[in-house]
Amino acid sequence: MERIVERMQHERSGVSVRTVKSFLSKIPSVFAGADLIAWMIKNLDVEDQAEALHLAHLMAAHGYLFPIDDHILTVRNDGTFYRFQTPYFWPSKSWEPENTDYGKAEAQSKVDKKRDKLERKILDSQERAFWDVHRPVVGAVSTPSDRRLGPSNEF
């Protein structure tokens, strides 16, 4: 699965990642769900849109990409914006977090206000998405650790 995500993030042949201007702000490093599904259909051996949506949903549930405006880790084939997770937080590279890790992350987010605003926005959303996978809100899609892919497993 990680190899597919790496292909999606390729600068030239991957999913088009851009900064979008909103009403009074900019949303950095995002792509639309429709762009993701179109890329999958064009570049992967998927039969149809339903299969591409299913694969995208699995990628979101495992924490490789996430919606920027929602804590529910699903993908829609529309204009909803998503962001790729930084490899540091990928399941094969991360640990199973404990409560103390969550507390440290929460404290650091309050202290770390010295970064550039756009950089901080991206990093904050990536960390929030990591915790959405490992500490999902009640009723949200969760991925039990026995279903997670390890470094030696392939999709």
Number of C-alpha atoms within 10 A of each C-alpha: 16 18 10 14 17 14 14 20 15 12 11 9 11 17 21 17 20 13 11 14 10 8 6 5 8 11 15 16 18 21 22 22 22 17 17 25 25 16 17 23 16 10 14 11 10 14 9 11 14 12 15 21 22 15 18 24 20 19 21 25 23 24 26 26 25 31 23 21 10 13 17 20 25 20 26 18 17 12 11 17 22 22 23 24 21 15 15 12 17 19 21 15 10 11 9 8 12 9 9 9 11 14 10 10 15 13 11 11 13 8 9 9 10 7 10 8 10 13 11 15 14 20 16 13 17 23 17 18 28 25 18 21 24 20 15 17 13 7 7 15 17 17 17 11 12 7 8 15 16 14 12 6 10 9 8
